[in-house]
Amino acid sequence: MSEHTDSSPAGQEERQESGARERAPQEHVSNRRAAVAGALIAVARRLRQPLPGAQPRLRFEMPPELLEEAAPETETSARFGNPGPRISSQHPLYIGFMGTVGVGAALLLYWIGSNTTQLLLWIVAALFIALGLDPVVRWLERNRVPRAAGILIAVSTLTLAVAGFFATLIPTIVQQVTQIVQQAPRWIQDFIDSDFFRTVDNQFGVRDRITQELEKFVNDPEAMGGIFGGVVGFGSTVANGLFGALIVLVLSLYFLAALPAMKKWGYRLAPRSRRARVEALSEEITGSVGNYVIGQAVVALLNATFAFIVMTIIGVPFAVLLAFVVALLAFIPLVGGMIAGVIVTLIALTAGWQTAVVYAICYFAYLQFEAYFISPSVMQKAVAVPGAVAVISVIAGGSVLGVLGALIAIPTAAAVMLLVKEIFIVRQDNH
């Protein structure tokens, strides 16, 4: 009994030592994790701190909003003084000066607009894209994604979609052009050896006439210079298009990041008594534009998916590329789907008239289903524009600004109708 009691403390010590040896690696790992976490926290705090000697960037901030008629003097008013009384609008000097300024400003705006048409189109396109992506960014914000990360995700998705289109388009074009160049000599030789060409050549001397014209063309320096100029012009057009796409992408990023601040600045330009109404109308208009773009994108995606499935089943060539074309054309309201259907049907004729007929029946039947079931369900939160107004606005927008005008025509018409309903009609009812 005494031996058992004497050996118990030794056994407990051994068990404690073995437990300590088992816990040692775990404590070592936890200590390493804690050290790494502490180092990361220290680095993050260091990154938040400004660099030694760095100065914050100056920002042009708005003055504080005056909530009362007689507001206390602020630091800005004490620095620059309080504004004095306005000059009477009936004063002859005021009338003459403001009239001259108005005419000069109108001429200046006309001159600027006529000389910066391309830049204005880029700005409108970037603003349209920013308003279209803003609902996605706000949805990501509601799901605890920072606005900067949401902007990056939205713009990256759009860029990848455009890059995927061109990555599909360019190899297809290169492949087809290569096949045409390789087969062109055989086609020409088969045509020359045909009985029809021999008969025409015997009657009219077509072969000698073609040889003479080719010799004149090759020996004409202006004609050869025209070919070279056409190649250079095509290259410059492609370069300008890539530069414009880059400008639109950068402007879209800036507009999307600064959209809340831009709205705030715009609301402050309105009189304080009407500021709430201006803000409500502006939010309704910008929200309708964003919802319209998202809704149209969903409709175009469904349209292209259906077209791709049908083309894959019946064996229409270049199904992936044509699906991208259908998606782009489906963005154009009302007429885009019809144009896409006609183009794909004509290309399907290369696989046989039966293939073209089957595709035309399936696709145009889908367009009817889309018009009566899909579009009303998807676009119910976007804009409500009568059919006649939509057709007229799309035609007018396409005539003025091309594809961009057709895209923004319906949201613009919806905004105009909202302003007429909430401002002009209300004013007329009150008189």
C-alpha positions in Angstrom: 0.0 0.0 0.0 2.8 2.3 0.8 4.6 1.4 -2.5 1.4 2.2 -4.4 1.0 5.5 -2.7 4.7 6.3 -3.3 4.5 5.5 -7.0 1.4 7.5 -7.6 3.0 10.9 -7.6 5.7 9.7 -10.0 3.1 8.4 -12.3 1.3 11.6 -12.3 4.5 13.5 -13.0 5.2 11.2 -16.0 1.6 11.7 -17.3 2.0 15.5 -16.9 5.4 15.4 -18.8 3.9 13.3 -21.6 0.9 15.7 -21.9 3.2 18.6 -21.9 5.3 17.0 -24.7 2.1 16.4 -26.7 0.9 20.0 -26.2 4.2 21.5 -27.1 3.9 21.2 -30.9 0.3 22.5 -30.8 1.4 25.5 -28.7 4.3 26.1 -31.1 1.9 26.1 -34.1 -0.5 28.4 -32.4 2.3 30.7 -31.4 3.5 30.8 -35.0 0.0 31.6 -36.3 -0.4 34.3 -33.7 3.0 35.8 -34.7 2.0 35.7 -38.4 -1.3 37.3 -37.7 0.3 40.0 -35.6 2.8 40.7 -38.4 0.0 41.0 -41.0 -1.9 43.3 -38.7 1.2 45.5 -38.2 1.8 45.6 -42.0 -1.9 46.6 -42.6 -1.6 49.3 -40.0 1.6 50.5 -41.6 0.0 50.6 -45.0 -2.9 52.7 -43.7 -0.5 55.3 -42.4 0.8 58.0 -44.8 4.3 57.9 -46.0 6.8 60.2 -44.2 6.7 63.6 -45.8 3.6 62.8 -47.9 0.8 65.3 -48.1 -2.9 64.5 -48.6 -4.3 65.3 -52.0 -6.3 68.5 -52.2 -10.0 68.0 -52.9 -12.5 70.6 -54.1 -15.2 70.2 -51.5 -18.6 71.7 -51.5 -19.5 74.5 -49.1 -21.8 73.5 -46.2 -25.5 73.6 -46.9 -27.3 76.6 -45.3 -30.3 75.2 -43.5 -31.7 78.6 -42.2 -32.0 82.0 -43.7 -29.7 83.6 -41.1 -27.0 81.0 -40.6 -24.1 81.6 -38.3 -20.8 82.7 -39.8 -18.5 79.8 -40.7 -14.8 79.8 -41.3 -15.4 80.2 -45.1 -17.7 83.2 -44.7 -15.3 84.8 -42.2 -12.5 84.2 -44.6 -14.1 85.5 -47.8 -16.9 87.7 -46.3 -20.7 87.3 -46.6 -22.3 87.6 -50.1 -23.9 91.0 -50.7 -27.3 91.7 -52.3 -27.9 90.7 -55.9 -28.2 93.3 -58.6 -31.7 93.9 -59.8 -32.7 91.8 -62.8 -34.5 94.9 -64.2 -31.3 96.9 -64.4 -30.4 97.8 -68.0 -26.7 96.9 -67.4 -27.7 93.6 -66.0 -30.1 92.8 -68.9 -27.5 93.8 -71.6 -24.6 92.0 -69.9 -26.5 88.8 -69.3 -27.9 88.9 -72.9 -24.4 89.2 -74.3 -23.1 86.5 -72.0 -25.9 84.2 -73.0 -25.3 84.6 -76.8 -21.6 84.2 -76.3 -22.1 81.1 -74.2 -24.4 79.6 -76.8 -21.9 80.2 -79.6 -19.1 78.8 -77.4 -21.0 75.7 -76.7 -21.9 75.2 -80.3 -18.2 75.6 -81.3 -17.1 73.2 -78.6 -19.7 70.6 -79.6 -19.0 70.8 -83.3 -15.2 70.3 -82.7 -15.5 67.6 -80.0 -18.2 65.3 -81.4 -16.2 62.2 -81.0 -15.2 63.0 -77.4 -18.9 63.8 -76.5 -19.9 60.4 -77.9 -17.3 58.7 -75.8 -18.5 60.5 -72.7 -22.2 59.6 -73.4 -21.2 56.0 -74.0 -19.2 55.8 -70.8 -21.9 57.5 -68.8 -24.5 55.0 -70.2 -22.2 52.1 -69.3 -21.7 53.5 -65.8 -25.4 53.9 -65.2 -26.0 50.4 -66.4 -23.4 48.9 -64.1 -24.3 51.0 -61.1 -27.3 48.6 -60.1 -24.8 45.7 -60.1 -22.3 47.6 -58.0 -25.0 48.7 -55.5 -26.3 45.1 -55.3 -22.7 44.0 -54.4 -22.5 46.7 -51.8 -25.7 45.5 -50.2 -24.0 42.0 -50.0 -21.1 43.5 -48.0 -18.7 43.9 -51.0 -16.8 47.2 -50.9 -17.7 49.6 -53.7 -14.2 49.6 -55.2 -14.2 45.8 -55.4 -17.7 45.8 -56.8 -16.6 48.3 -59.5 -13.6 46.1 -60.3 -15.8 43.0 -60.6 -18.4 44.6 -62.8 -16.0 46.3 -65.2 -13.8 43.1 -65.3 -16.8 41.0 -66.3 -17.8 43.5 -69.0 -14.2 43.6 -70.3 -13.9 39.8 -70.4 -17.2 39.5 -72.3 -16.0 42.0 -75.0 -12.6 40.3 -75.1 -14.2 36.9 -75.5 -16.2 38.2 -78.4 -13.1 39.5 -80.2 -11.2 36.4 -79.3 -13.9 34.4 -81.1 -14.3 36.8 -84.0 -10.7 37.4 -85.0 -9.6 33.7 -85.4 -12.8 33.0 -87.4 -12.2 35.9 -89.7 -8.5 34.9 -90.2 -9.5 31.3 -90.9 -12.2 32.2 -93.4 -9.9 34.8 -95.2 -7.1 32.2 -95.4 -9.5 29.6 -96.9 -10.7 32.2 -99.5 -7.2 33.1 -100.4 -6.1 29.5 -100.8 -9.2 28.5 -102.8 -9.5 31.7 -104.9 -7.0 30.5 -107.6 -8.8 27.2 -108.1 -12.2 29.0 -108.3 -10.8 31.4 -110.9 -9.3 28.6 -112.9 -12.5 26.6 -112.8 -14.4 29.6 -114.0 -11.9 30.2 -116.9 -12.2 26.6 -117.9 -16.0 26.6 -117.9 -17.9 26.5 -121.2 -19.8 29.7 -120.3 -16.5 31.7 -120.0 -15.1 30.2 -123.2 -18.3 31.1 -125.1 -18.3 34.7 -123.8 -14.5 35.0 -124.4 -14.9 33.9 -128.0 -17.7 36.5 -128.6 -16.3 39.5 -126.7 -12.6 38.9 -126.1 -13.0 39.0 -122.3 -9.6 37.5 -121.6 -7.7 40.1 -123.6 -9.7 42.9 -122.0 -9.0 41.7 -118.5 -5.3 41.4 -119.3 -5.1 44.9 -120.6 -7.0 46.3 -117.5 -4.7 44.5 -115.1 -1.6 45.8 -116.9 -3.0 49.4 -116.8 -3.8 49.0 -113.1 -0.4 47.7 -112.1 1.4 50.4 -114.1 -0.8 53.2 -112.6 1.0 54.7 -109.6 -2.2 56.4 -108.4 -4.1 53.1 -108.2 -1.3 51.4 -106.3 -1.1 54.4 -104.0 -4.8 54.1 -103.4 -4.4 50.5 -102.3 -1.6 51.5 -99.9 -3.7 54.4 -98.6 -6.6 52.1 -98.1 -4.5 49.7 -96.0 -3.1 52.7 -94.0 -6.7 54.0 -93.5 -7.9 50.7 -92.3 -5.0 50.5 -89.8 -5.7 54.0 -88.5 -9.4 53.1 -88.2 -8.6 50.1 -86.1 -6.1 52.1 -84.0 -8.7 54.8 -83.4 -11.3 52.2 -82.5 -9.0 50.6 -79.9 -8.1 54.0 -78.5 -11.8 55.0 -78.2 -12.6 51.7 -76.5 -9.8 52.4 -74.0 -11.1 55.9 -73.4 -14.6 54.7 -72.8 -13.4 52.0 -70.4 -11.3 54.5 -68.3 -14.2 57.0 -68.3 -16.6 54.3 -67.3 -14.4 53.5 -64.3 -14.2 57.1 -63.2 -17.9 57.7 -63.7 -18.8 54.6 -61.8 -16.5 55.4 -58.9 -17.6 59.0 -58.7 -21.3 58.5 -59.5 -22.6 59.2 -55.9 -20.4 62.4 -55.7 -21.5 63.5 -59.2 -25.2 63.1 -58.1 -24.6 65.1 -54.9 -22.9 67.9 -56.8 -25.7 68.0 -59.3 -28.3 68.2 -56.6 -26.5 71.1 -54.9 -26.8 73.1 -58.2 -30.6 73.1 -57.8 -32.3 75.7 -55.5 -32.7 74.5 -52.0 -36.5 74.8 -52.1 -36.6 72.4 -55.1 -33.7 70.2 -54.2 -35.7 67.3 -52.8 -37.9 67.1 -55.9 -34.9 67.3 -58.2 -33.2 64.6 -56.3 -36.3 62.3 -56.5 -36.7 62.8 -60.2 -33.0 62.3 -60.9 -32.9 59.1 -58.9 -35.9 57.8 -60.7 -34.4 58.6 -64.1 -30.9 57.2 -63.3 -32.5 54.1 -61.7 -34.7 53.5 -64.8 -31.7 53.8 -67.1 -29.7 51.3 -65.0 -32.6 48.8 -64.7 -33.2 49.2 -68.5 -29.6 48.3 -69.3 -29.6 45.3 -66.9 -32.9 44.1 -68.2 -31.8 44.5 -71.8 -28.6 42.6 -71.1 -30.7 39.7 -69.6 -33.0 39.6 -72.6 -30.0 39.7 -75.0 -28.3 36.9 -73.0 -31.4 34.7 -73.2 -31.8 35.5 -76.9 -28.2 34.5 -77.7 -28.4 31.4 -75.6 -31.5 30.2 -77.4 -30.0 31.0 -80.8 -26.8 29.1 -79.9 -28.7 26.0 -78.8 -30.7 26.0 -82.0 -27.7 26.6 -84.2 -25.7 23.8 -82.4 -28.6 21.3 -82.9 -29.3 22.0 -86.6 -25.6 22.5 -87.5 -25.3 26.1 -88.4 -21.6 27.0 -89.0 -19.8 29.4 -86.7 -22.4 29.0 -83.9 -20.2 30.6 -81.1 -19.4 33.7 -83.2 -23.0 34.1 -84.4 -24.2 33.8 -80.8 -22.0 36.8 -79.9 -23.4 38.7 -82.9 -27.0 37.9 -81.8 -26.2 39.1 -78.2 -24.8 42.4 -79.5 -27.7 43.0 -81.9 -30.3 42.0 -79.3 -29.2 45.0 -77.2 -30.8 47.2 -79.9 -34.5 47.3 -78.9 -37.3 46.3 -81.3 -35.2 45.8 -84.4 -32.1 44.2 -83.1 -33.6 40.7 -82.8 -35.1 40.9 -86.3 -31.7 41.9 -87.8 -29.9 39.1 -86.0 -32.5 36.6 -87.2 -32.1 37.7 -90.8 -28.3 37.6 -90.7 -28.1 34.1 -89.1 -30.7 32.8 -91.5 -28.7 34.0 -94.5 -25.6 32.3 -93.1 -27.5 29.1 -92.4 -28.3 28.9 -96.1 -24.7 27.8 -96.6 -25.6 24.6 -94.7 -28.8 24.1 -96.8 -32.1 25.7 -97.2 -33.7 23.2 -94.9 -31.4 24.3 -92.1 -32.2 28.0 -92.8 -35.9 27.3 -92.7 -35.8 25.4 -89.4 -33.7 28.1 -87.8 -35.9 30.9 -89.0 -39.1 29.2 -87.7 -37.5 28.5 -84.3 -35.9 31.9 -83.8 -38.8 34.1 -85.0 -41.2 32.0 -82.9 -38.9 32.7 -79.9 -39.0 36.4 -80.7 -42.7 36.4 -80.3 -42.5 34.5 -77.0 -39.8 37.0 -75.9 -42.0 40.0 -76.8 -45.1 38.8 -74.9 -43.6 36.9 -71.9 -39.9 37.4 -71.3 -39.5 41.2 -71.9 -42.5 42.2 -69.8 -41.3 40.1 -66.9 -37.7 41.3 -67.1 -38.4 45.0 -67.9 -41.3 45.6 -65.5 -39.0 47.6 -63.2 -37.2 49.5 -65.9 -39.1 51.8 -68.2 -42.6 52.0 -69.4 -42.7 53.6 -72.9 -45.7 53.3 -75.4 -44.9 51.2 -78.4 -45.2 54.1 -80.9 -42.9 56.3 -78.8 -40.4 53.5 -78.5 -40.3 53.0 -82.3 -40.0 56.7 -83.1 -37.3 57.2 -80.5 -35.2 54.2 -81.7 -35.4 55.4 -85.3 -34.6 59.0 -84.3 -31.7 58.0 -82.0 -30.3 55.7 -84.6 -30.4 58.4 -87.3 -28.6 60.9 -85.0 -26.1 58.8 -83.1 -26.1 55.4 -84.8 -26.1 52.3 -82.7 -25.4 54.3 -79.5 -28.4 56.5 -80.2 -30.6 53.5 -80.7 -29.4 52.0 -77.4 -30.1 55.2 -75.3 -33.3 56.2 -77.2 -35.8 54.3 -75.0 -34.3 55.4 -71.6 -34.1 59.0 -72.9 -37.7 58.8 -74.1 -38.7 57.4 -70.7 -36.9 60.3 -68.9 -38.6 62.9 -71.1 -42.0 61.4 -70.5 -41.4 61.3 -66.7 -40.3 65.0 -66.7 -43.4 66.0 -68.8 -45.7 64.0 -66.4 -44.2 65.3 -63.2 -43.4 68.9 -64.2 -45.3 70.2 -67.2 -48.6 68.4 -66.6 -48.6 69.1 -62.9 -48.0 72.8 -63.7 -50.8 72.9 -66.3 -53.2 71.2 -63.8 -52.4 73.9 -61.2 -53.3 76.8 -63.5 
